[in-house]
Amino acid sequence: MPVRWSSQPCDLQRQRASSPCQSSDEEADEFSPAVRSTQLRARRRWSCAAYSDDVTKETKSVSQPRQTVVEDDFPRLTDPYRRELLAHCYRMLGSVHDAEDLVQETYLRAWRSYRTFEGRSSLRTWLYRIATNVCLTALDGRDKRPLPTGLGGPSADPGDTLVEWPEAPWLEPVPDALVGADQSDPATIVTSRESIRLAFVAALQHLPPRQRAVLILRDVLRWRAAEVAEAVGITTAAVNSTLQRAHAQLAQASLTEDTVVEPTTPEQRELLDRYVTAFWAKDVAAIVELFTQDVVWEMPPFTGWYQGPENVGRLIAQCPGGPGDMPMVATEANGQPAFGLYMRADDGTFRPFHLQVLTLGPAGVRHVVAFFDTGLFATFGLPASLPAPPRPVAG
């Protein structure tokens, strides 16, 4: 039987997502590529102390009754939107870490302007408008975040030497619970799972930032063209033409919002159980049986991608682990099933190896993205290590 530990990342993610200000122990080097590729990056650009300082500065300039209203009402009224705003920033940026930073900046800007908010739009719309402009500013001059399939090259041969590109700003997965897409508690769902699918977010990264914003506001959030025009600072006619160009560019590149099969039926859940069992046994033939004929496997920061069950099977066969070396812990990412795969270390314990996000089709697993950024394990609330299994008792 496979070693399949149960994880409970959702409570951890909800706790992180609900707090209006969270501290960061690493700030000075949080944007260093070397640091970001080797350790968990800072979750918040602003600390609680900075947030409190801004509160003090702003409230000194208003009357005491208004100060009391702001202090009492702002967190209560705005915190319910934090997770859906994180989903919005994630769609724009393609990075959960950058999205968390920009949501925090959105709340700081909203706090500074709250006393001038006149209620001509809903509070939710006002916050989205601020978040959209924060994202557009952050995207100025930045490269897109691709997956290996988005680099434009053909599929690779498993026998080729792996080429690693750690400096590239790769697309990152996002935990369902962090953006309010976790289905274990229907009362907490604030984000459509379809709107954060990995393929859809990857498709968005191919659009220029303003086109990206217009498409998200119109197609995902269902805003009227006039509302989008006000949010991004263009005319209504420009919104409509920008949306047309965005649709045309996605269609030309065959990039559309992905349609996937939810693992809700007993057959689909049994398929995932067989998948975990096969990896634990390193039964490559059993793994390949679960793939569709057009399956794609990619694994940033390596630039190659692989297509077809035979090629993917050859690649997995070259993996350093053997039978009993690769347990998996289940989680959810981008509205899709995901697994943290661990590898046995010399001391017998299991250490993070990569995070797999699976796309299921009616005929099986049709796409796997294996993220080799082990810092994502902490983001998803997965254990930093798994204990060595107990030795069998001699009879």
Contacts in CASP RR format, 6 or more apart in sequence:
PFRMAT RR
TARGET T0000
AUTHOR 0000-0000-0000
METHOD contacts of the structure
MODEL  1
MPVRWSSQPCDLQRQRASSPCQSSDEEADEFSPAVRSTQLRARRRWSCAA
YSDDVTKETKSVSQPRQTVVEDDFPRLTDPYRRELLAHCYRMLGSVHDAE
DLVQETYLRAWRSYRTFEGRSSLRTWLYRIATNVCLTALDGRDKRPLPTG
LGGPSADPGDTLVEWPEAPWLEPVPDALVGADQSDPATIVTSRESIRLAF
VAALQHLPPRQRAVLILRDVLRWRAAEVAEAVGITTAAVNSTLQRAHAQL
AQASLTEDTVVEPTTPEQRELLDRYVTAFWAKDVAAIVELFTQDVVWEMP
PFTGWYQGPENVGRLIAQCPGGPGDMPMVATEANGQPAFGLYMRADDGTF
RPFHLQVLTLGPAGVRHVVAFFDTGLFATFGLPASLPAPPRPVAG
1 277 0 8 1.000
2 276 0 8 1.000
2 277 0 8 1.000
2 279 0 8 1.000
2 280 0 8 1.000
2 281 0 8 1.000
2 327 0 8 1.000
2 328 0 8 1.000
3 280 0 8 1.000
3 324 0 8 1.000
3 327 0 8 1.000
3 386 0 8 1.000
3 389 0 8 1.000
4 276 0 8 1.000
4 280 0 8 1.000
4 327 0 8 1.000
4 328 0 8 1.000
4 329 0 8 1.000
4 330 0 8 1.000
5 327 0 8 1.000
5 329 0 8 1.000
5 383 0 8 1.000
5 386 0 8 1.000
6 329 0 8 1.000
6 330 0 8 1.000
7 329 0 8 1.000
7 330 0 8 1.000
7 331 0 8 1.000
7 381 0 8 1.000
7 382 0 8 1.000
7 383 0 8 1.000
9 175 0 8 1.000
9 177 0 8 1.000
9 331 0 8 1.000
9 380 0 8 1.000
9 381 0 8 1.000
9 382 0 8 1.000
10 176 0 8 1.000
10 177 0 8 1.000
10 182 0 8 1.000
10 184 0 8 1.000
10 185 0 8 1.000
12 177 0 8 1.000
12 381 0 8 1.000
13 175 0 8 1.000
13 177 0 8 1.000
13 178 0 8 1.000
13 182 0 8 1.000
13 380 0 8 1.000
13 381 0 8 1.000
14 177 0 8 1.000
14 188 0 8 1.000
16 22 0 8 1.000
16 43 0 8 1.000
16 178 0 8 1.000
17 82 0 8 1.000
17 83 0 8 1.000
17 86 0 8 1.000
17 177 0 8 1.000
17 178 0 8 1.000
17 179 0 8 1.000
17 180 0 8 1.000
18 79 0 8 1.000
18 82 0 8 1.000
20 51 0 8 1.000
20 75 0 8 1.000
20 78 0 8 1.000
20 79 0 8 1.000
20 82 0 8 1.000
20 107 0 8 1.000
21 44 0 8 1.000
21 46 0 8 1.000
21 47 0 8 1.000
21 48 0 8 1.000
21 51 0 8 1.000
21 52 0 8 1.000
21 104 0 8 1.000
22 43 0 8 1.000
22 44 0 8 1.000
22 47 0 8 1.000
22 48 0 8 1.000
22 104 0 8 1.000
23 44 0 8 1.000
23 47 0 8 1.000
23 48 0 8 1.000
23 49 0 8 1.000
24 30 0 8 1.000
24 42 0 8 1.000
24 43 0 8 1.000
24 44 0 8 1.000
24 45 0 8 1.000
24 47 0 8 1.000
25 42 0 8 1.000
26 35 0 8 1.000
26 39 0 8 1.000
26 41 0 8 1.000
26 42 0 8 1.000
27 42 0 8 1.000
27 45 0 8 1.000
27 47 0 8 1.000
29 35 0 8 1.000
30 36 0 8 1.000
30 41 0 8 1.000
30 42 0 8 1.000
30 45 0 8 1.000
33 166 0 8 1.000
33 167 0 8 1.000
35 41 0 8 1.000
36 97 0 8 1.000
37 166 0 8 1.000
37 301 0 8 1.000
37 373 0 8 1.000
39 375 0 8 1.000
40 375 0 8 1.000
40 378 0 8 1.000
40 379 0 8 1.000
41 97 0 8 1.000
42 97 0 8 1.000
42 101 0 8 1.000
43 97 0 8 1.000
43 100 0 8 1.000
44 100 0 8 1.000
44 101 0 8 1.000
44 104 0 8 1.000
45 101 0 8 1.000
45 104 0 8 1.000
45 105 0 8 1.000
46 104 0 8 1.000
46 105 0 8 1.000
46 108 0 8 1.000
51 108 0 8 1.000
51 111 0 8 1.000
54 108 0 8 1.000
54 111 0 8 1.000
54 112 0 8 1.000
55 71 0 8 1.000
55 111 0 8 1.000
58 70 0 8 1.000
58 111 0 8 1.000
58 112 0 8 1.000
58 115 0 8 1.000
59 67 0 8 1.000
59 70 0 8 1.000
59 71 0 8 1.000
62 70 0 8 1.000
62 115 0 8 1.000
66 115 0 8 1.000
70 114 0 8 1.000
70 115 0 8 1.000
74 110 0 8 1.000
74 111 0 8 1.000
74 114 0 8 1.000
77 123 0 8 1.000
78 107 0 8 1.000
78 110 0 8 1.000
78 123 0 8 1.000
78 127 0 8 1.000
81 123 0 8 1.000
81 124 0 8 1.000
81 127 0 8 1.000
82 103 0 8 1.000
82 107 0 8 1.000
83 178 0 8 1.000
83 179 0 8 1.000
83 180 0 8 1.000
83 190 0 8 1.000
83 191 0 8 1.000
84 179 0 8 1.000
84 180 0 8 1.000
84 190 0 8 1.000
84 191 0 8 1.000
85 103 0 8 1.000
85 106 0 8 1.000
85 127 0 8 1.000
85 128 0 8 1.000
85 131 0 8 1.000
86 96 0 8 1.000
86 99 0 8 1.000
86 100 0 8 1.000
86 103 0 8 1.000
86 178 0 8 1.000
86 179 0 8 1.000
87 174 0 8 1.000
87 179 0 8 1.000
87 180 0 8 1.000
87 181 0 8 1.000
87 190 0 8 1.000
87 191 0 8 1.000
87 195 0 8 1.000
87 196 0 8 1.000
88 128 0 8 1.000
88 131 0 8 1.000
88 132 0 8 1.000
88 135 0 8 1.000
88 216 0 8 1.000
88 221 0 8 1.000
89 98 0 8 1.000
89 99 0 8 1.000
89 100 0 8 1.000
89 102 0 8 1.000
89 103 0 8 1.000
89 106 0 8 1.000
89 131 0 8 1.000
89 134 0 8 1.000
89 135 0 8 1.000
90 96 0 8 1.000
90 99 0 8 1.000
90 174 0 8 1.000
90 179 0 8 1.000
90 196 0 8 1.000
90 201 0 8 1.000
91 195 0 8 1.000
91 196 0 8 1.000
91 201 0 8 1.000
91 204 0 8 1.000
91 212 0 8 1.000
91 216 0 8 1.000
91 220 0 8 1.000
92 99 0 8 1.000
92 132 0 8 1.000
92 135 0 8 1.000
92 136 0 8 1.000
92 139 0 8 1.000
92 204 0 8 1.000
92 209 0 8 1.000
92 212 0 8 1.000
92 213 0 8 1.000
92 216 0 8 1.000
93 99 0 8 1.000
93 102 0 8 1.000
93 135 0 8 1.000
93 138 0 8 1.000
93 139 0 8 1.000
93 145 0 8 1.000
94 145 0 8 1.000
94 171 0 8 1.000
94 172 0 8 1.000
94 201 0 8 1.000
94 204 0 8 1.000
94 205 0 8 1.000
95 145 0 8 1.000
95 169 0 8 1.000
95 171 0 8 1.000
95 172 0 8 1.000
96 172 0 8 1.000
96 173 0 8 1.000
96 174 0 8 1.000
96 175 0 8 1.000
96 178 0 8 1.000
96 379 0 8 1.000
97 172 0 8 1.000
97 379 0 8 1.000
98 138 0 8 1.000
99 174 0 8 1.000
102 131 0 8 1.000
102 134 0 8 1.000
102 135 0 8 1.000
102 138 0 8 1.000
103 131 0 8 1.000
105 134 0 8 1.000
106 127 0 8 1.000
106 130 0 8 1.000
106 131 0 8 1.000
106 134 0 8 1.000
109 130 0 8 1.000
109 134 0 8 1.000
110 126 0 8 1.000
110 127 0 8 1.000
110 130 0 8 1.000
113 130 0 8 1.000
117 123 0 8 1.000
117 126 0 8 1.000
119 126 0 8 1.000
121 129 0 8 1.000
121 227 0 8 1.000
125 223 0 8 1.000
125 227 0 8 1.000
128 217 0 8 1.000
128 221 0 8 1.000
128 231 0 8 1.000
129 230 0 8 1.000
129 231 0 8 1.000
132 213 0 8 1.000
132 217 0 8 1.000
132 231 0 8 1.000
132 232 0 8 1.000
133 231 0 8 1.000
133 232 0 8 1.000
135 209 0 8 1.000
135 213 0 8 1.000
136 209 0 8 1.000
136 210 0 8 1.000
136 213 0 8 1.000
136 232 0 8 1.000
139 209 0 8 1.000
139 212 0 8 1.000
140 209 0 8 1.000
142 169 0 8 1.000
143 169 0 8 1.000
144 169 0 8 1.000
144 205 0 8 1.000
144 206 0 8 1.000
145 169 0 8 1.000
145 170 0 8 1.000
145 171 0 8 1.000
145 172 0 8 1.000
145 205 0 8 1.000
146 168 0 8 1.000
146 170 0 8 1.000
146 171 0 8 1.000
146 202 0 8 1.000
146 205 0 8 1.000
147 170 0 8 1.000
147 171 0 8 1.000
147 198 0 8 1.000
147 202 0 8 1.000
147 298 0 8 1.000
147 300 0 8 1.000
147 305 0 8 1.000
147 369 0 8 1.000
148 298 0 8 1.000
148 299 0 8 1.000
148 300 0 8 1.000
148 302 0 8 1.000
148 303 0 8 1.000
148 304 0 8 1.000
148 305 0 8 1.000
149 202 0 8 1.000
149 296 0 8 1.000
149 298 0 8 1.000
149 305 0 8 1.000
150 202 0 8 1.000
150 206 0 8 1.000
151 303 0 8 1.000
155 296 0 8 1.000
155 304 0 8 1.000
155 305 0 8 1.000
155 306 0 8 1.000
155 307 0 8 1.000
155 311 0 8 1.000
156 304 0 8 1.000
156 305 0 8 1.000
156 306 0 8 1.000
157 311 0 8 1.000
158 306 0 8 1.000
158 311 0 8 1.000
158 312 0 8 1.000
158 313 0 8 1.000
158 314 0 8 1.000
158 315 0 8 1.000
158 318 0 8 1.000
159 314 0 8 1.000
159 318 0 8 1.000
160 304 0 8 1.000
162 302 0 8 1.000
162 304 0 8 1.000
163 302 0 8 1.000
163 303 0 8 1.000
163 304 0 8 1.000
164 301 0 8 1.000
164 302 0 8 1.000
164 303 0 8 1.000
165 301 0 8 1.000
165 302 0 8 1.000
165 303 0 8 1.000
166 301 0 8 1.000
168 300 0 8 1.000
168 301 0 8 1.000
170 300 0 8 1.000
170 301 0 8 1.000
170 371 0 8 1.000
170 373 0 8 1.000
171 198 0 8 1.000
171 201 0 8 1.000
171 202 0 8 1.000
171 205 0 8 1.000
171 300 0 8 1.000
172 371 0 8 1.000
172 373 0 8 1.000
172 376 0 8 1.000
173 198 0 8 1.000
173 333 0 8 1.000
173 334 0 8 1.000
173 338 0 8 1.000
173 355 0 8 1.000
173 357 0 8 1.000
173 369 0 8 1.000
173 371 0 8 1.000
173 376 0 8 1.000
174 196 0 8 1.000
174 333 0 8 1.000
174 334 0 8 1.000
175 331 0 8 1.000
175 332 0 8 1.000
175 333 0 8 1.000
175 379 0 8 1.000
175 380 0 8 1.000
175 381 0 8 1.000
176 182 0 8 1.000
176 183 0 8 1.000
176 193 0 8 1.000
176 332 0 8 1.000
176 333 0 8 1.000
176 334 0 8 1.000
176 335 0 8 1.000
177 188 0 8 1.000
177 332 0 8 1.000
178 379 0 8 1.000
179 190 0 8 1.000
179 191 0 8 1.000
179 196 0 8 1.000
180 188 0 8 1.000
180 189 0 8 1.000
180 190 0 8 1.000
180 191 0 8 1.000
181 189 0 8 1.000
181 190 0 8 1.000
181 191 0 8 1.000
181 192 0 8 1.000
181 193 0 8 1.000
181 196 0 8 1.000
181 332 0 8 1.000
181 335 0 8 1.000
182 188 0 8 1.000
182 189 0 8 1.000
182 332 0 8 1.000
183 189 0 8 1.000
183 193 0 8 1.000
192 220 0 8 1.000
193 262 0 8 1.000
193 334 0 8 1.000
193 335 0 8 1.000
194 200 0 8 1.000
194 257 0 8 1.000
194 258 0 8 1.000
195 220 0 8 1.000
195 257 0 8 1.000
196 334 0 8 1.000
196 335 0 8 1.000
197 257 0 8 1.000
197 258 0 8 1.000
197 260 0 8 1.000
197 334 0 8 1.000
197 335 0 8 1.000
197 336 0 8 1.000
198 258 0 8 1.000
198 333 0 8 1.000
198 334 0 8 1.000
198 336 0 8 1.000
198 357 0 8 1.000
198 359 0 8 1.000
198 369 0 8 1.000
199 255 0 8 1.000
199 257 0 8 1.000
199 258 0 8 1.000
199 359 0 8 1.000
199 367 0 8 1.000
200 256 0 8 1.000
200 257 0 8 1.000
200 258 0 8 1.000
201 334 0 8 1.000
202 255 0 8 1.000
203 250 0 8 1.000
203 253 0 8 1.000
203 255 0 8 1.000
203 256 0 8 1.000
203 257 0 8 1.000
204 212 0 8 1.000
204 215 0 8 1.000
204 216 0 8 1.000
205 212 0 8 1.000
206 249 0 8 1.000
206 250 0 8 1.000
206 253 0 8 1.000
206 255 0 8 1.000
207 215 0 8 1.000
207 246 0 8 1.000
207 249 0 8 1.000
207 250 0 8 1.000
210 232 0 8 1.000
210 234 0 8 1.000
210 242 0 8 1.000
211 242 0 8 1.000
211 243 0 8 1.000
211 245 0 8 1.000
211 246 0 8 1.000
211 249 0 8 1.000
212 246 0 8 1.000
213 231 0 8 1.000
213 232 0 8 1.000
214 228 0 8 1.000
214 232 0 8 1.000
214 239 0 8 1.000
214 242 0 8 1.000
214 243 0 8 1.000
214 246 0 8 1.000
215 243 0 8 1.000
215 246 0 8 1.000
215 247 0 8 1.000
217 223 0 8 1.000
217 227 0 8 1.000
217 228 0 8 1.000
217 231 0 8 1.000
217 232 0 8 1.000
218 225 0 8 1.000
218 228 0 8 1.000
218 239 0 8 1.000
218 243 0 8 1.000
219 243 0 8 1.000
223 231 0 8 1.000
225 236 0 8 1.000
225 239 0 8 1.000
225 240 0 8 1.000
226 236 0 8 1.000
228 239 0 8 1.000
229 235 0 8 1.000
229 236 0 8 1.000
229 238 0 8 1.000
229 239 0 8 1.000
232 239 0 8 1.000
234 242 0 8 1.000
250 256 0 8 1.000
258 359 0 8 1.000
260 336 0 8 1.000
260 359 0 8 1.000
260 360 0 8 1.000
260 361 0 8 1.000
261 268 0 8 1.000
261 360 0 8 1.000
261 361 0 8 1.000
261 362 0 8 1.000
262 268 0 8 1.000
262 360 0 8 1.000
263 269 0 8 1.000
263 271 0 8 1.000
263 272 0 8 1.000
263 337 0 8 1.000
263 360 0 8 1.000
268 360 0 8 1.000
271 290 0 8 1.000
271 360 0 8 1.000
271 364 0 8 1.000
271 365 0 8 1.000
272 330 0 8 1.000
272 337 0 8 1.000
272 358 0 8 1.000
274 286 0 8 1.000
274 290 0 8 1.000
275 287 0 8 1.000
275 290 0 8 1.000
275 358 0 8 1.000
275 365 0 8 1.000
276 328 0 8 1.000
276 330 0 8 1.000
276 339 0 8 1.000
277 283 0 8 1.000
277 286 0 8 1.000
278 284 0 8 1.000
278 286 0 8 1.000
278 287 0 8 1.000
278 290 0 8 1.000
279 287 0 8 1.000
279 326 0 8 1.000
279 328 0 8 1.000
279 341 0 8 1.000
280 323 0 8 1.000
280 324 0 8 1.000
280 326 0 8 1.000
280 327 0 8 1.000
280 328 0 8 1.000
281 323 0 8 1.000
281 324 0 8 1.000
282 319 0 8 1.000
282 321 0 8 1.000
282 322 0 8 1.000
282 323 0 8 1.000
282 324 0 8 1.000
282 325 0 8 1.000
282 326 0 8 1.000
283 323 0 8 1.000
284 313 0 8 1.000
284 316 0 8 1.000
284 317 0 8 1.000
287 313 0 8 1.000
287 316 0 8 1.000
288 309 0 8 1.000
288 310 0 8 1.000
288 312 0 8 1.000
288 313 0 8 1.000
290 364 0 8 1.000
290 365 0 8 1.000
291 308 0 8 1.000
291 309 0 8 1.000
291 312 0 8 1.000
291 364 0 8 1.000
291 365 0 8 1.000
291 366 0 8 1.000
292 309 0 8 1.000
292 361 0 8 1.000
292 363 0 8 1.000
292 364 0 8 1.000
292 365 0 8 1.000
292 366 0 8 1.000
293 308 0 8 1.000
293 309 0 8 1.000
293 363 0 8 1.000
294 307 0 8 1.000
294 308 0 8 1.000
294 366 0 8 1.000
295 307 0 8 1.000
295 308 0 8 1.000
295 309 0 8 1.000
295 312 0 8 1.000
295 365 0 8 1.000
295 366 0 8 1.000
295 367 0 8 1.000
295 368 0 8 1.000
296 305 0 8 1.000
296 306 0 8 1.000
296 307 0 8 1.000
296 308 0 8 1.000
296 366 0 8 1.000
296 367 0 8 1.000
296 368 0 8 1.000
297 305 0 8 1.000
297 306 0 8 1.000
297 307 0 8 1.000
297 311 0 8 1.000
297 312 0 8 1.000
297 315 0 8 1.000
297 367 0 8 1.000
297 368 0 8 1.000
297 370 0 8 1.000
298 304 0 8 1.000
298 305 0 8 1.000
298 306 0 8 1.000
298 368 0 8 1.000
298 369 0 8 1.000
298 370 0 8 1.000
299 354 0 8 1.000
299 369 0 8 1.000
299 370 0 8 1.000
299 371 0 8 1.000
299 372 0 8 1.000
300 369 0 8 1.000
300 371 0 8 1.000
300 372 0 8 1.000
300 373 0 8 1.000
301 372 0 8 1.000
301 373 0 8 1.000
302 372 0 8 1.000
306 312 0 8 1.000
306 315 0 8 1.000
312 368 0 8 1.000
319 326 0 8 1.000
320 343 0 8 1.000
321 343 0 8 1.000
321 344 0 8 1.000
324 344 0 8 1.000
325 343 0 8 1.000
325 344 0 8 1.000
326 341 0 8 1.000
326 342 0 8 1.000
326 343 0 8 1.000
326 344 0 8 1.000
326 353 0 8 1.000
327 341 0 8 1.000
327 342 0 8 1.000
327 350 0 8 1.000
327 386 0 8 1.000
328 339 0 8 1.000
328 340 0 8 1.000
328 341 0 8 1.000
328 342 0 8 1.000
328 356 0 8 1.000
329 339 0 8 1.000
329 340 0 8 1.000
329 342 0 8 1.000
329 382 0 8 1.000
329 383 0 8 1.000
329 386 0 8 1.000
330 337 0 8 1.000
330 338 0 8 1.000
330 339 0 8 1.000
330 340 0 8 1.000
331 338 0 8 1.000
331 339 0 8 1.000
331 340 0 8 1.000
331 355 0 8 1.000
331 380 0 8 1.000
331 381 0 8 1.000
331 382 0 8 1.000
332 338 0 8 1.000
333 355 0 8 1.000
333 357 0 8 1.000
333 380 0 8 1.000
334 357 0 8 1.000
336 357 0 8 1.000
336 358 0 8 1.000
336 359 0 8 1.000
336 360 0 8 1.000
337 357 0 8 1.000
337 358 0 8 1.000
337 360 0 8 1.000
338 355 0 8 1.000
338 356 0 8 1.000
338 357 0 8 1.000
338 358 0 8 1.000
338 380 0 8 1.000
339 355 0 8 1.000
339 356 0 8 1.000
339 358 0 8 1.000
340 352 0 8 1.000
340 353 0 8 1.000
340 354 0 8 1.000
340 355 0 8 1.000
340 356 0 8 1.000
340 377 0 8 1.000
340 380 0 8 1.000
340 382 0 8 1.000
341 353 0 8 1.000
341 354 0 8 1.000
341 355 0 8 1.000
341 356 0 8 1.000
341 370 0 8 1.000
342 350 0 8 1.000
342 351 0 8 1.000
342 352 0 8 1.000
342 353 0 8 1.000
342 385 0 8 1.000
342 386 0 8 1.000
343 350 0 8 1.000
343 351 0 8 1.000
343 352 0 8 1.000
343 353 0 8 1.000
344 350 0 8 1.000
345 351 0 8 1.000
345 385 0 8 1.000
347 388 0 8 1.000
348 388 0 8 1.000
349 385 0 8 1.000
349 386 0 8 1.000
349 387 0 8 1.000
349 388 0 8 1.000
350 385 0 8 1.000
350 386 0 8 1.000
350 387 0 8 1.000
350 388 0 8 1.000
351 385 0 8 1.000
352 374 0 8 1.000
352 375 0 8 1.000
352 377 0 8 1.000
352 382 0 8 1.000
352 384 0 8 1.000
352 385 0 8 1.000
353 372 0 8 1.000
353 374 0 8 1.000
354 370 0 8 1.000
354 371 0 8 1.000
354 372 0 8 1.000
354 374 0 8 1.000
355 370 0 8 1.000
355 371 0 8 1.000
355 373 0 8 1.000
355 374 0 8 1.000
355 376 0 8 1.000
355 377 0 8 1.000
355 380 0 8 1.000
355 382 0 8 1.000
356 368 0 8 1.000
356 369 0 8 1.000
356 370 0 8 1.000
356 371 0 8 1.000
357 368 0 8 1.000
357 369 0 8 1.000
357 371 0 8 1.000
358 365 0 8 1.000
358 367 0 8 1.000
358 368 0 8 1.000
359 365 0 8 1.000
359 366 0 8 1.000
359 367 0 8 1.000
359 368 0 8 1.000
360 366 0 8 1.000
377 383 0 8 1.000
377 384 0 8 1.000
378 384 0 8 1.000
END
